[in-house]
């Protein structure tokens, strides 16, 4: 852990381990931390015992249960093609109930099929339906962010032209949706960059597959289109960095200037000549101006060798920040000492 570099005053430690392929994180009303996976079919529940964390396997045998969200005692889990719910789950961690199917008619495409799941300020479940390819024209329901009521009704497309978003959150003041999006591959090492987007309302189109990073027309499918037709990203996050989980900081532990900053997990590149990503970034929003984008934590990449891959971030009640790492199967905790 001494390889991870943070700003002065911040510390990082392993908070929980023994969570193979740990991915998306959500927190229950009683402080239980729930973690989804993409490759091992499990959902974990972590109970903080103070001096240690107890890891329980809440569910197994699921198909790509990457997305997790919690509301009013119920845990929602997004598999590849359906959404489940576990009712009154924090009272039944040692004997979990059978899940109830909320929605089961989602696409079964494996490419970009795993879901990020989040509860919006409107009480609806939001999730991505990624493009089933690297690059292709995508009829509905692909390349979208969609939302449904918690009972599975009211299916609605919220945003289009979104290739593969695996992280989203809402501004704590304006309640606008912000989300990461992964750019296409095979246009070279430096194009296109991943994106941070904001969607103040539904019905907007963010460019894929015709325009990338707001200013690069696709050489295969962009003919006859203009990037000006689409909503540009709020910020370019770097080429092939695999920007995944993101959260606004809403806690009290970090310095006051951290309030409402966005923390983004860069999972890291897989096909770039020189690796990039493998770090945590922070975004400071500037009203009416350009956002400030800078490194918050780095060191998982040493030269061209990586030893960890951040996936998601989540603010705990005490204001510390949890970070999942699917490469090591751990949750890190970042704290600040004034």
RAQUI-V720989 format. One record per helix or strand. SS is the DSSP state (H for helix, E for strand). FROM is the first residue (numbers start at 0). TO is the last residue. If there is no record, write none. Layout:
# RAQUI-V720989
{{SS & FROM & TO} {SS & FROM & TO}}
This chain:
# RAQUI-V720989
{{E & 4 & 5} {E & 9 & 16} {E & 21 & 26} {E & 32 & 36} {E & 42 & 47} {E & 52 & 58} {E & 66 & 70} {E & 73 & 77} {E & 82 & 85} {H & 88 & 90} {E & 99 & 102} {E & 116 & 118} {E & 124 & 128} {E & 143 & 147} {E & 155 & 159} {E & 167 & 169} {E & 176 & 180} {E & 192 & 198} {E & 203 & 204} {E & 210 & 211} {E & 215 & 216} {H & 226 & 228} {E & 234 & 238} {E & 242 & 247} {H & 255 & 257} {E & 261 & 265} {E & 278 & 283} {E & 291 & 297} {E & 300 & 301} {E & 304 & 305} {E & 309 & 314} {E & 320 & 324} {E & 329 & 335}}
